[in-house]
Amino acid sequence: MSDVPPDRLSATPGSPFYDEETLARGVGVRFKGVEKTNVEEYSVSEGWVRVAAGAARDRAGNPLTIKLTGSVEPYFRDVASSGEE
């Protein structure tokens, strides 16, 4: 597997951009230079992330999201942690 995360990734199983193997490996996202832990989906080429809007849920029980635009830097957590040793 590559050390570069995909251009677009979603944490929602129904999405065409969902990849269970990649998510299991652990993907971190820096948005505008700040670590975000509540990212539901991102796109590097389009420059946006979808983050959970608090504890709000839709009728199906999925988190409501807000789309934010800016620079997106995804990385694999296992690669970042191995470089710090």
N, C-alpha and C positions, 0 to 999 in steps of 0.2 A: 504494500500500500504506500502511496505517496506521502511525503511529509508536508504537502500543501493541501489545505482543506478545499472543498469544492467552491465554485464561484457563487452558488446559491444552495441553501440548505434550509430545510424546515423540520421542526420538531413535531409536526402534526402528521400522524400516520396516514391520513387520507390524501395528503398532498403529493403531487408528482415529484416533488423535490425532497421527499423524505428518504433517508438512507440510514437504516438501523445500524449497520456496521460502523459507519462514520460517527454516529452519535454515541455508540457504545465506547468508541475510542476516547471520546471526550474532546469537544470543541469549545474553545473559549472565544469570546468576541470583544474586541476593543472598538468602541464607537466614539469617534471624535477624541481618541486618546484615552478614554475612560473605560475601564472594565465593566461590562454589563453582564449580569447573571440572569436576567429575566427575558432574554431574547427568544422569541418563538420562531422567527424566520429572518434570514438576511440575504442580501444580494450585493456582492462586491462591485460588479460591473455597473449596476444601476445606482449604487450608493445609498442604500436604505436598510433599515432594520424594522422589524415589527416586535414591539415589546408589550408585555401584559399590562393592561390598564388596571392596576390594583387587584382587588379580589373579585371584580365583576365577572360574571359568566353569562353566556348566551343560553338559549333554551335547551341546547344540546349538551350543556355543561362544559363547553370549551371556553377558555379565557378570552375576554374581549381584548383586542389589540389596538395599538396606535402605531402608525407608520411614521418613522422619523428619518429624515434625510441627512447625510453627511458622510464622512470617510469611515469605511468599515474595514477592520483588520481581523480576520479570523485566524486562529492558530490551534494546533493540537496541544492539549494540556500535557500529554506524556512527553512530547518533544521539548516543551518549555521547561518542565520540571527536571528532565535529564540534563539539560544544559547548565543548570544552577548548581550542580553538585561540586 
